[in-house]
Amino acid sequence: MPDVLVRGLEPPVLARLKHRAKKHHRSLQAELKLILSEAVEADEVSFEEAVRFADEMRRKYAGTITGDSTDLIREARDLAAVD
């Protein structure tokens, strides 16, 4: 299994990570693996979530005439970032 090396980690950050690992009764390595796994999973959107979001946008903007889609795209990104 590949290894990852993180250089230049600030001491307060490392201290907080160690504290978090201890609080969860895990080694620092196990805590870091979990944090990284959860971060990657948080970026994934299921097909069902995408369809639900598209349906929500269709309902929200039904009957609305829009020209430039820039504002709609920004709003959609903001909503996606909240979830």
Order of alpha helices (4+ residues) and beta strands (2+ residues): alpha-alpha-alpha-alpha
